[in-house]
Amino acid sequence: MALLIDESHVQRLMDLAFALEVVEKAFRKIGLEEATNTPRSRAQTDHAHVYAMLGGAKGLSALGARLQTTSRKGRPGAFLALFESKLGELSCLMKAAHLEQLRGGASGALAIRTLSREDSHSVGLLGSGTQARMQLRGAALVRQIKTVRVFSATRENRESFAREMAHETGLAIQPVDSPAEAVTGADLILLATSAREPILDPAWISPGAHINAMGTTFLGKSEVAPEVFQKTDLVVVDHRECARLEAGDLVEPLERGLVHWRDIRDLGPLLVGRYEGRTSPEQITLFKAVGLGVTDICLGQAVLEQARKQSLGHELSW
């Protein structure tokens, strides 16, 4: 029997710390060449789009597809179809919007723990939406954060973000009036915006800073000015094949020769020791993520296993 698992079950069974543990396992499987991940495929009508990503990981019993829909009038939807890893039978249909948010926060936290200085304690945050919240939670999970400055284009949004997240996390969070004021001097620079044009300038970045660029997954959109890559010592992506197709932040720097693919590292192989990470406190590091289906699928499999243990979800006679 397959299980139907809704968002309330996912929220009950998976928190960010658990998601970080699962996402790290998935990236390590990628690094060991024991995982399969496909870039997003897209199809559309005049009114709606559907995106699909496939993934599987040996040893984690994870096999499935992630589907996402958007339309001009309806609400977006995100779903997982999980399959039994030996027989290929359908094991679960799962609502996956919350999982996607957790995956972004966990991937960002993993990059911070892997690439940033251990004594990083100040955050410059650009963005005030759901993923900005996840990125801040992830940073606080792996580093001793003391201060946060946040900017987003709408004053009301950044002020409410500061109030709500300060109450949730206990951190000192200050809303500021410009990206420069948020970022200048920060140890961790977190980008989670909907910007179409670059919002991060290299002049604001201090030696030793780490940057998470998490907001864009289209070639025509960029949060990071090309010159940032000229100043960066180490650039890491979540998956090279996907980044080639979706990382808009990389398009102009690559075209101008400010960065080269031979110097860009994948997070999975770096985690298992195939590449070198940060080598000095003064280095500037940058992580660019576009989101991987295999990480969502591994998260979904972990939720499914917990749901079975706790007898949650609705059985489907398939």
C-alpha positions in Angstrom: 0.0 0.0 0.0 1.2 3.5 -0.9 0.9 6.4 1.6 -0.5 9.8 0.9 1.3 12.3 3.1 0.2 16.0 3.4 2.0 19.1 4.5 0.9 18.8 8.1 2.5 15.4 8.4 5.8 16.7 6.8 5.9 19.6 9.2 5.3 17.3 12.1 8.0 14.7 11.0 10.8 16.9 9.7 12.6 19.9 11.2 15.6 21.8 9.9 18.2 19.9 12.0 16.8 16.6 10.7 16.8 18.0 7.2 20.4 19.0 7.5 21.4 15.5 8.5 19.6 14.0 5.5 20.8 16.6 3.0 24.4 16.1 4.0 24.0 12.3 3.4 22.5 13.1 -0.1 25.4 15.4 -1.0 27.9 12.8 0.2 26.2 10.2 -2.0 26.6 12.6 -4.9 30.3 13.0 -4.1 30.8 9.3 -4.0 29.0 8.9 -7.3 26.3 6.8 -5.6 23.4 9.2 -6.4 21.5 10.2 -9.6 20.1 13.7 -10.1 18.6 15.2 -13.2 18.2 19.0 -13.9 14.7 20.5 -14.1 12.6 19.6 -17.1 9.9 22.0 -18.1 6.6 21.7 -19.9 3.8 24.3 -20.3 0.4 25.2 -21.7 -0.8 28.8 -22.3 -1.7 29.1 -18.6 0.5 26.7 -16.5 3.9 25.2 -16.2 5.1 21.9 -14.7 8.7 21.2 -13.6 10.1 17.7 -13.0 13.3 16.5 -11.4 14.3 12.8 -10.9 16.7 11.4 -8.3 17.9 8.4 -6.5 20.5 7.5 -3.9 22.0 4.1 -3.3 21.9 3.0 0.3 19.3 5.5 1.3 16.3 3.6 -0.4 15.6 6.9 -2.1 14.1 6.9 -5.6 11.5 9.2 -7.1 10.4 12.3 -8.9 9.7 15.9 -7.7 7.0 17.8 -9.6 6.1 21.5 -9.2 3.4 23.4 -10.9 2.8 27.1 -11.4 0.0 28.9 -13.2 -1.2 32.4 -13.9 -4.3 32.1 -11.6 -3.8 29.2 -9.3 -1.5 28.6 -6.4 1.8 26.8 -7.0 2.0 23.1 -6.0 4.9 20.8 -5.2 4.7 17.0 -5.0 6.9 14.0 -4.6 6.3 10.6 -6.0 8.4 8.0 -4.2 9.1 4.5 -5.3 10.2 1.3 -3.6 13.9 1.1 -4.4 14.1 -2.6 -5.2 10.8 -3.4 -7.0 10.0 0.1 -8.3 6.4 0.1 -6.9 4.8 3.4 -5.8 5.4 3.8 -2.1 4.2 7.4 -1.5 2.6 10.6 -2.8 3.7 13.6 -0.7 3.0 17.3 -0.7 6.4 18.9 -0.9 6.3 22.7 -0.5 7.6 22.6 3.1 10.2 20.0 2.1 11.5 22.4 -0.6 11.9 25.2 2.0 13.7 22.8 4.4 16.0 21.7 1.6 17.0 25.2 0.8 17.7 26.0 4.5 19.6 22.7 5.0 21.7 23.1 1.8 22.6 26.7 2.9 23.4 25.5 6.4 25.6 22.7 5.1 27.5 25.1 2.8 28.0 27.5 5.8 29.3 24.7 8.0 31.6 23.5 5.3 32.9 26.7 3.8 32.7 29.6 6.3 35.0 30.5 9.1 34.1 28.7 12.4 34.2 32.1 14.2 31.6 33.7 11.8 29.0 35.5 14.0 27.5 38.4 12.0 25.0 38.0 9.1 24.1 40.3 6.3 20.8 39.1 4.9 19.2 40.3 1.6 15.6 39.2 1.4 12.7 38.8 3.8 10.6 35.9 2.4 10.2 32.3 3.3 13.7 31.2 2.0 15.4 34.2 3.8 13.9 32.9 7.0 15.2 29.4 6.3 18.6 30.6 5.4 18.8 32.5 8.7 17.6 29.5 10.7 20.2 27.4 8.9 23.0 29.8 9.7 22.0 29.9 13.4 22.0 26.1 13.5 25.6 25.8 12.5 27.3 29.0 13.7 27.1 31.1 16.9 25.3 34.1 15.3 25.3 37.3 17.4 24.0 40.0 15.0 21.9 40.1 11.9 21.2 43.1 9.5 18.4 42.5 7.0 17.4 44.5 3.9 14.5 43.9 1.5 12.9 46.3 -0.9 9.8 46.9 1.2 10.3 48.5 4.5 7.3 46.9 6.1 8.5 43.4 5.1 12.0 43.8 6.5 10.7 45.3 9.7 8.2 42.5 10.3 10.9 40.0 9.4 13.2 41.5 12.0 10.5 41.4 14.7 9.2 37.9 14.0 12.6 36.3 13.6 14.1 38.0 16.6 11.3 36.6 18.7 11.7 33.1 17.2 15.5 32.9 17.4 16.5 35.3 20.2 19.0 37.0 17.8 19.6 40.7 17.6 18.1 41.5 14.1 18.3 45.0 12.7 16.3 46.1 9.6 18.4 48.5 7.5 17.7 50.8 4.6 20.2 49.5 1.9 21.9 46.4 0.7 25.3 48.0 1.5 24.3 48.6 5.1 23.2 45.0 5.5 26.2 43.4 3.9 29.2 45.6 4.8 31.4 43.9 7.3 29.3 40.7 7.6 30.9 37.3 8.1 28.0 35.6 6.4 26.2 37.1 3.4 22.9 35.4 2.7 21.0 36.1 -0.5 17.4 35.0 -0.9 15.7 37.6 -3.1 13.6 37.7 -6.2 15.9 40.2 -7.8 16.4 40.0 -11.6 19.4 42.3 -11.5 22.5 42.1 -9.3 22.0 43.3 -5.8 25.4 42.3 -4.2 28.4 44.6 -4.9 32.0 43.4 -4.4 32.9 46.6 -2.5 30.8 45.6 0.4 32.4 42.2 0.9 35.1 41.8 3.6 38.0 39.4 3.6 37.0 36.1 5.1 33.3 36.4 4.3 31.2 33.5 3.0 28.3 34.1 0.6 25.2 31.9 0.1 23.5 32.9 -3.2 20.1 31.0 -3.0 17.5 33.2 -4.7 17.8 32.6 -8.4 17.2 29.5 -10.5 16.9 31.0 -14.0 19.6 32.0 -16.4 18.1 35.4 -16.9 18.2 36.4 -13.2 21.1 37.3 -11.0 21.6 38.5 -7.4 25.4 38.7 -7.6 27.4 41.4 -9.6 29.9 39.7 -11.9 32.8 41.4 -10.2 32.0 39.5 -7.0 33.4 36.4 -8.7 36.6 38.2 -9.5 37.0 38.9 -5.7 36.0 35.4 -4.6 38.7 32.8 -3.9 36.4 29.7 -4.0 33.1 29.1 -5.8 31.1 26.0 -5.0 27.8 24.9 -6.6 25.3 22.3 -5.5 25.6 20.5 -8.8 27.6 21.5 -11.8 25.2 20.0 -14.5 22.3 21.9 -13.0 24.2 25.1 -12.4 25.1 25.2 -16.1 21.5 25.2 -17.0 20.0 27.4 -14.2 22.6 29.5 -12.4 22.0 33.0 -13.8 24.5 34.4 -11.4 27.3 32.6 -13.3 26.4 33.5 -16.8 28.1 36.9 -17.2 31.1 36.1 -15.0 31.8 33.0 -17.2 31.3 35.0 -20.4 33.7 37.7 -19.2 36.3 35.2 -17.9 36.0 36.4 -14.3 35.5 32.8 -13.3 36.1 29.5 -15.2 34.3 26.1 -14.8 37.6 24.4 -14.1 37.8 26.4 -10.9 34.2 25.9 -9.7 33.7 23.0 -7.3 30.8 20.8 -6.6 29.7 20.5 -2.9 29.3 16.8 -2.9 32.8 15.9 -4.0 34.2 18.6 -1.8 32.5 17.0 1.3 34.1 13.6 0.6 37.6 15.1 0.2 37.9 15.2 -3.6 38.4 18.9 -3.6 39.9 21.3 -1.1 37.7 23.8 0.7 38.6 26.9 2.6 42.3 27.1 3.3 42.7 30.4 5.1 40.6 32.8 7.2 41.0 35.6 4.7 39.5 33.7 1.7 36.1 34.8 0.4 33.9 31.8 -0.4 30.6 31.6 -2.3 28.0 28.8 -2.6 25.5 29.0 -5.5 22.5 26.6 -5.2 19.8 26.0 -7.7 18.1 23.1 -5.8 18.4 19.4 -6.5 15.7 16.8 -6.9 17.7 14.1 -5.2 17.9 16.1 -2.0 14.1 16.6 -2.0 13.7 12.9 -2.7 16.0 11.8 0.1 14.2 14.2 2.5 10.9 12.7 1.4 12.1 9.1 1.9 13.2 10.1 5.5 9.7 11.6 6.1 8.1 8.4 4.7 10.1 6.2 7.0 9.1 8.3 10.1 5.4 8.3 9.0 5.4 4.5 8.8 6.9 4.3 12.3 4.3 6.6 13.7 1.4 5.3 11.6 0.8 8.6 10.0 -0.5 9.3 6.5 -3.4 7.9 4.5 -3.2 4.5 2.8 -3.9 4.4 -0.9 -5.1 1.2 -2.6 -3.2 1.5 -5.9 
